[in-house]
Amino acid sequence: MSETDKALAAVSSPTTSRSVTETVNGSHRFVIQGYSLAKGMGIGKHIASENFTVGGYQWAIYFYPDGKNPEDNSTYVSVFIALASEGTDVRALFELTLLDQSGKGKHKVHSHFDRSLESGPYTLKYRGSMWFRIVFACRLDALLLHRFELGWICGNELQLYGARWKYRGPSCGRGYKRFFRRQLLETSDYLKDDCLKINCTVGVVVSAIDCSRLHSIQVPDSDIGAQFGMLLENMEGSDVIFNVAGEKFNAHKLVLAARSPVFRSDFFDGSEGAQEILITDMEPKVFKAMLYFIYRDALMEDELVVSSSSSVSSVSDTLTAKLLSAADKYDLGRLRRMCESHICKDISVNSVSETLALADRCHATELKTTCLRFAAENLAAVMRSDGFEYLKENCPALQSELLKTVAGCEEDCSSGGGKSRSVWAQLSDGGDTSGRRLRQRT
């Protein structure tokens, strides 16, 4: 490609940018204690708050207990928000709140934040510029022209709604002149224990080019499970062998110890230092599925689906149930919960008794609670199932827990306005003996 073609290609390449204009907000509370002692200090004299920083600029609140305007003859108190640091053309929004101290929440609020401004935010030209709120009439050629309310003062120039006017008063005699009529203020809930509280919020307008949203970098999903899974499959660096019914599995002690407190105790706290460990109480496919979870933090879904769909004689014979038992043995809490979730989906009248016994045996508390609730809500049908006979003969303690759950269901039924049938009513009706999955609350 020639230099000319490269230049044309560079010119034709699209580029994008975005300007974002927003406010950087900050607040300051100015507490004026001893208001009655501040009165009489003189018209045009103020009490100043500490300077506070918003948007990189210093600000201050000026409170005039005798007012700022000599013409008002101390009828009003005045409040100013002033730019107290060096800066030119600082654009900002303001909010002044005189706090109601009675607890009724009826604060006196003057805010720019919740309404549209005709000329945009206010611009303060230099240090000492003050935002104010003032109501006055302007005469020109002996004619009353308009009544203005909002603006700012810099030096002896007054800006109102975008128009500039020359202010003929003294250069320092301006402000938020008629903030509150003093006689009303002194009998209001805003003054308590000779104290006033004023909240000031300043929002400094800033503009910047934002590229973060335009040029985002996608972070890939975690693949740590896949990486550890490859470590298991490749057997690289393995330092222990498990012999399960003649089938051998290579593994890594550090990985097993990190995942299972039982393995950690065997390898580092006990005397289990052998390179080959014999497992006599677990089938190879179950141990393989457990290792798969330990390394990948996931289940062998295909194997579980095949196991659940096959014609096994009982719940305890499924791979998921055996994996639940392995999770209990090696204290793998997350694996236990995942197996509980799978088994819970297949609870029925005929299987709930055996599933309840399995959950109790493997300390699967969530599954056990679900089984008890299901059995209590479908008690008549469950009592006529083959599994219930097994429960009576082998798990008498679970029968007692079931009766307590039945009592709880009966209370729920009584307080629920008859929305579900009483469990004792089910018994008198004979219930459902078909073995179908009946009511199961989630």
C-alpha positions in Angstrom: 0.0 0.0 0.0 1.4 3.4 -1.0 1.8 6.2 1.4 -1.1 8.0 -0.2 -3.4 5.0 0.3 -2.3 4.7 3.9 -3.1 8.4 4.5 -6.6 8.0 2.9 -7.3 4.9 4.9 -6.3 6.7 8.1 -8.6 9.6 7.2 -11.6 7.4 6.4 -11.3 5.4 9.7 -14.2 6.4 12.0 -13.5 7.7 15.4 -15.8 8.2 18.3 -15.7 10.3 21.5 -18.3 11.3 24.1 -18.4 14.4 26.2 -20.1 13.9 29.6 -21.2 16.9 31.6 -22.3 16.3 35.1 -22.1 17.8 38.6 -19.7 17.0 41.4 -21.8 17.4 44.5 -20.9 18.2 48.1 -22.7 19.4 51.2 -21.8 21.4 54.3 -23.9 22.0 57.4 -23.5 25.4 59.0 -24.6 25.6 62.6 -25.2 29.1 64.0 -25.3 28.9 67.8 -26.2 32.0 69.8 -28.4 33.6 67.1 -29.7 36.2 69.6 -26.2 37.4 70.4 -25.3 37.8 66.7 -28.2 40.1 66.2 -27.3 43.8 66.3 -23.8 43.2 64.8 -24.8 45.6 62.0 -26.3 45.6 58.6 -23.9 44.2 56.0 -21.8 42.3 58.6 -21.8 38.5 58.4 -20.9 35.3 60.2 -18.9 33.0 57.9 -18.8 29.2 57.9 -15.5 27.3 57.5 -14.5 26.9 53.9 -15.5 23.6 52.4 -14.3 22.0 49.2 -16.5 20.8 46.4 -15.4 20.0 42.9 -11.8 21.2 43.6 -13.0 24.7 44.7 -13.4 26.3 48.1 -16.8 27.6 49.2 -18.2 29.4 52.1 -21.6 30.3 53.6 -22.2 33.9 54.7 -25.0 34.6 57.2 -26.1 38.2 57.8 -28.3 38.3 61.0 -29.2 42.0 60.4 -29.5 41.6 56.6 -27.3 42.7 53.8 -29.4 45.5 52.3 -29.6 48.8 54.2 -32.9 49.5 52.5 -34.6 46.6 54.2 -33.7 48.0 57.7 -32.9 44.6 59.2 -36.3 43.2 58.2 -34.7 40.1 56.6 -31.8 37.9 57.3 -29.5 37.3 54.3 -27.6 34.2 53.2 -24.8 33.9 50.6 -22.9 31.0 49.0 -19.6 32.4 47.9 -16.7 31.1 45.9 -13.8 31.3 48.4 -10.9 30.1 46.3 -9.3 31.2 43.1 -11.2 30.3 40.0 -12.7 31.7 36.8 -16.0 31.0 35.2 -16.9 28.3 37.8 -20.3 26.9 36.8 -22.4 25.4 39.6 -25.9 24.6 41.0 -26.8 25.4 44.6 -29.2 24.4 47.3 -29.9 26.0 50.6 -31.9 24.3 53.3 -33.0 25.9 56.6 -33.6 22.9 58.8 -36.9 22.5 60.7 -35.8 21.5 64.2 -39.2 20.4 65.4 -38.9 17.0 63.8 -41.8 17.6 61.4 -39.4 17.7 58.4 -40.9 21.0 57.1 -37.5 22.4 55.9 -37.3 25.6 53.9 -35.5 24.6 50.7 -34.3 26.7 47.8 -32.8 24.4 45.2 -31.7 24.4 41.6 -31.2 20.7 41.4 -34.9 19.7 41.0 -35.9 22.2 38.3 -34.9 23.3 34.8 -32.9 26.5 34.7 -33.6 28.8 31.7 -30.0 29.8 31.2 -28.3 26.7 32.7 -26.1 26.6 35.8 -24.9 29.8 37.3 -21.4 31.0 36.4 -19.2 32.6 39.1 -16.5 34.7 37.5 -13.9 34.9 40.2 -13.1 34.6 43.9 -15.7 36.4 46.0 -18.5 35.8 43.5 -21.7 35.0 45.3 -24.9 33.3 44.4 -28.0 34.9 45.8 -31.8 35.0 45.7 -33.3 38.4 45.8 -36.7 39.9 44.9 -36.7 43.5 43.7 -38.1 45.8 41.0 -36.0 47.5 38.3 -37.0 51.0 37.1 -35.8 52.4 33.8 -37.0 55.8 32.6 -39.4 55.9 35.5 -41.2 52.7 34.3 -41.5 49.5 36.3 -40.0 46.9 33.9 -39.8 43.5 35.6 -39.5 41.6 38.9 -36.4 39.4 39.1 -35.6 36.6 41.5 -32.4 34.7 40.7 -28.9 35.6 39.7 -25.4 36.3 40.8 -23.2 39.3 41.6 -19.6 39.8 40.7 -18.0 43.1 41.5 -20.6 45.7 40.6 -22.1 43.6 37.7 -25.4 41.8 38.2 -26.5 38.9 35.9 -30.1 37.9 35.8 -31.3 35.1 33.6 -28.5 35.6 31.2 -28.8 39.4 31.0 -26.1 41.7 32.6 -27.0 44.9 34.5 -24.9 47.4 36.3 -25.5 47.5 40.0 -25.0 50.9 41.4 -24.8 50.0 45.1 -21.5 49.5 46.9 -19.5 46.6 45.4 -19.6 44.5 48.6 -23.3 45.1 49.5 -25.0 42.2 47.7 -26.2 38.8 48.4 -29.1 36.4 49.1 -30.7 39.4 50.6 -34.2 38.4 51.6 -33.7 34.8 52.8 -36.2 34.9 55.6 -38.2 37.6 57.4 -36.5 38.0 60.7 -39.6 38.4 62.9 -41.1 35.1 61.5 -37.8 33.3 61.8 -37.5 34.1 65.5 -41.0 32.5 66.2 -40.6 29.5 63.9 -39.4 25.9 64.4 -36.3 26.7 62.5 -34.8 28.4 65.6 -34.4 26.2 68.6 -32.3 26.8 71.7 -31.1 30.0 70.0 -29.6 27.9 67.2 -30.1 27.8 63.4 -28.9 25.0 61.1 -28.3 25.6 57.4 -27.5 22.9 54.9 -25.7 23.9 51.8 -25.2 21.7 48.7 -23.0 22.8 45.8 -22.9 21.0 42.5 -19.9 22.0 40.4 -20.4 21.4 36.7 -17.6 19.5 35.1 -17.2 18.2 31.6 -14.9 15.3 30.5 -14.4 13.0 27.5 -15.6 9.6 28.6 -14.0 6.7 26.9 -14.6 3.9 29.5 -18.0 3.0 28.1 -17.0 3.3 24.5 -13.9 1.2 24.7 -14.7 -1.5 27.2 -12.5 -4.6 27.6 -14.3 -7.9 28.0 -13.1 -10.0 30.9 -13.4 -13.7 30.1 -15.3 -16.1 32.4 -13.1 -17.8 35.0 -11.6 -21.0 33.6 -9.8 -22.1 36.8 -12.1 -25.1 37.0 -11.1 -26.2 33.5 -7.4 -25.7 34.3 -7.5 -27.7 37.4 -9.5 -30.3 35.5 -6.7 -30.6 33.0 -4.3 -31.1 35.9 -6.4 -34.1 37.0 -6.7 -35.6 33.5 -3.0 -35.2 32.7 -1.9 -36.5 36.2 1.0 -34.0 36.0 2.6 -33.5 39.4 0.3 -36.0 41.1 1.6 -37.2 44.5 -1.0 -39.6 45.7 -2.9 -42.6 44.2 -6.3 -43.9 45.3 -7.1 -47.5 44.7 -10.9 -47.9 44.4 -12.0 -51.5 43.8 -8.9 -52.1 41.7 -9.2 -48.9 39.6 -6.5 -46.3 40.4 -6.9 -42.5 40.4 -4.0 -40.1 40.5 -4.5 -36.9 42.4 -2.7 -34.0 44.2 -2.7 -33.7 48.0 -2.7 -29.9 48.0 -5.7 -29.7 45.8 -7.6 -32.3 47.9 -6.6 -30.7 51.2 -7.7 -27.2 50.0 -11.2 -28.5 49.1 -11.9 -31.1 51.9 -11.2 -30.7 55.6 -11.1 -34.5 55.9 -8.4 -34.8 53.3 -6.5 -32.0 54.9 -6.6 -33.7 58.2 -5.5 -37.0 56.7 -2.6 -35.6 54.8 -1.2 -33.0 57.1 -2.6 -33.5 60.6 -2.6 -37.3 60.7 -0.3 -40.1 59.7 -1.6 -40.7 56.2 1.7 -40.4 54.3 1.3 -43.4 52.0 1.6 -42.8 48.2 -1.3 -45.2 47.6 -4.5 -45.1 49.6 -7.1 -47.9 49.5 -10.8 -46.9 49.4 -13.1 -49.7 50.3 -16.5 -48.0 50.8 -17.0 -46.3 47.5 -17.5 -47.4 43.9 -15.0 -46.2 41.2 -17.6 -44.2 39.3 -18.6 -42.4 42.5 -15.0 -41.6 43.5 -14.4 -40.4 39.9 -17.4 -38.0 40.1 -16.2 -36.7 43.5 -12.8 -36.0 42.1 -14.3 -34.3 39.1 -16.2 -31.9 41.5 -13.1 -31.3 43.7 -11.1 -30.2 40.7 -13.7 -28.5 38.5 -16.3 -27.3 41.1 -19.0 -28.8 38.9 -21.0 -32.1 38.5 -20.7 -34.7 35.8 -24.1 -33.8 34.5 -24.2 -36.5 31.8 -23.5 -39.2 34.3 -26.1 -37.9 36.7 -28.8 -37.8 33.9 -28.0 -41.4 32.9 -28.2 -42.5 36.5 -31.5 -40.8 37.3 -33.1 -42.1 34.1 -32.0 -45.7 34.6 -34.3 -48.2 36.2 -32.7 -48.4 39.7 -34.7 -50.1 42.4 -34.3 -47.3 45.0 -33.2 -43.8 45.5 -30.1 -44.9 47.4 -28.8 -46.8 44.4 -28.6 -43.7 42.1 -25.2 -42.0 41.5 -26.5 -38.8 42.9 -27.4 -40.4 46.2 -24.0 -42.2 46.4 -22.3 -38.9 45.6 -24.3 -37.3 48.4 -22.9 -39.9 50.8 -19.4 -39.2 49.5 -19.8 -35.5 50.0 -20.9 -36.2 53.6 -17.9 -38.4 54.3 -15.4 -35.9 53.0 -17.2 -32.8 54.2 -17.8 -31.2 50.8 -20.6 -28.8 51.7 -21.1 -27.4 48.2 -21.2 -30.9 46.6 -23.7 -31.9 49.3 -26.0 -29.0 48.5 -25.8 -29.6 44.7 -26.8 -33.3 45.2 -29.6 -32.3 47.5 -30.9 -30.0 44.7 -30.8 -32.8 42.1 -32.5 -35.3 44.4 -35.2 -32.9 45.5 -36.5 -32.7 41.9 -37.6 -36.3 42.0 -39.4 -36.5 45.3 -42.7 -38.4 45.0 -45.1 -40.2 47.3 -43.3 -43.5 46.8 -39.8 -42.1 47.2 -40.1 -39.5 49.9 -39.7 -41.9 52.8 -36.5 -43.4 51.5 -35.2 -40.0 50.5 -35.9 -38.7 54.0 -33.9 -41.5 55.5 -31.0 -40.8 53.0 -31.1 -37.1 53.9 -31.0 -37.8 57.6 -28.1 -40.2 57.2 -26.0 -37.8 55.1 -26.8 -34.7 57.2 -28.5 -33.1 54.1 -30.6 -30.6 56.2 -32.2 -28.8 53.2 -33.3 -32.1 51.6 -34.6 -33.4 54.9 -36.7 -30.3 55.5 -38.2 -30.6 52.1 -39.0 -34.3 52.5 -40.7 -33.7 55.9 -42.8 -30.9 54.5 -43.8 -32.9 51.4 -44.7 -36.0 53.5 -46.7 -33.9 56.0 -48.7 -32.3 53.2 -49.4 -35.6 51.5 -49.5 -37.7 54.7 -52.3 -40.1 53.8 -50.8 -41.2 50.5 -47.3 -41.4 52.0 -48.5 -43.7 54.9 -49.9 -46.2 52.4 -46.6 -46.3 50.4 -44.1 -49.1 50.7 -41.4 -46.7 51.7 -43.3 -45.7 54.8 -43.0 -49.2 56.1 -39.3 -49.0 55.8 -39.4 -45.7 57.7 -41.4 -47.2 60.5 -39.0 -50.2 60.9 -35.7 -48.5 60.5 -36.1 -44.8 61.4 -38.5 -44.4 64.3 -36.9 -41.0 65.2 -37.9 -39.6 61.8 -41.5 -40.6 62.4 -41.5 -38.3 65.5 -40.1 -35.5 63.4 -42.7 -36.1 60.8 -45.5 -35.8 63.4 -44.1 -32.4 64.5 -44.0 -31.2 60.9 -47.7 -32.4 60.5 -48.6 -30.3 63.5 -46.9 -27.3 61.9 -48.8 -27.9 58.7 -52.0 -28.2 60.5 -51.4 -24.7 62.1 -50.6 -23.3 58.7 -53.8 -24.7 57.3 -55.8 -23.2 60.2 -54.3 -19.8 59.8 -54.4 -19.8 56.0 -58.2 -19.5 55.8 -58.7 -23.0 54.3 -56.6 -22.5 51.3 -55.0 -26.0 51.7 -56.7 -29.1 53.0 -56.0 -30.3 56.5 -53.6 -33.3 56.7 -56.1 -35.0 59.0 -58.8 -34.5 56.4 -56.5 -36.3 54.0 -56.3 -39.3 56.3 -60.1 -39.5 56.6 -60.4 -39.3 52.8 -58.0 -42.1 52.2 -55.5 -39.9 50.3 -53.8 -40.6 47.0 -52.0 -44.0 46.7 -51.0 -43.7 43.0 -47.4 -42.7 43.9 -47.7 -39.5 41.9 -45.8 -36.3 42.9 -48.4 -34.4 44.8 -48.2 -31.0 46.4 -44.7 -29.8 47.0 -44.1 -26.3 48.2 -41.0 -24.5 47.1 
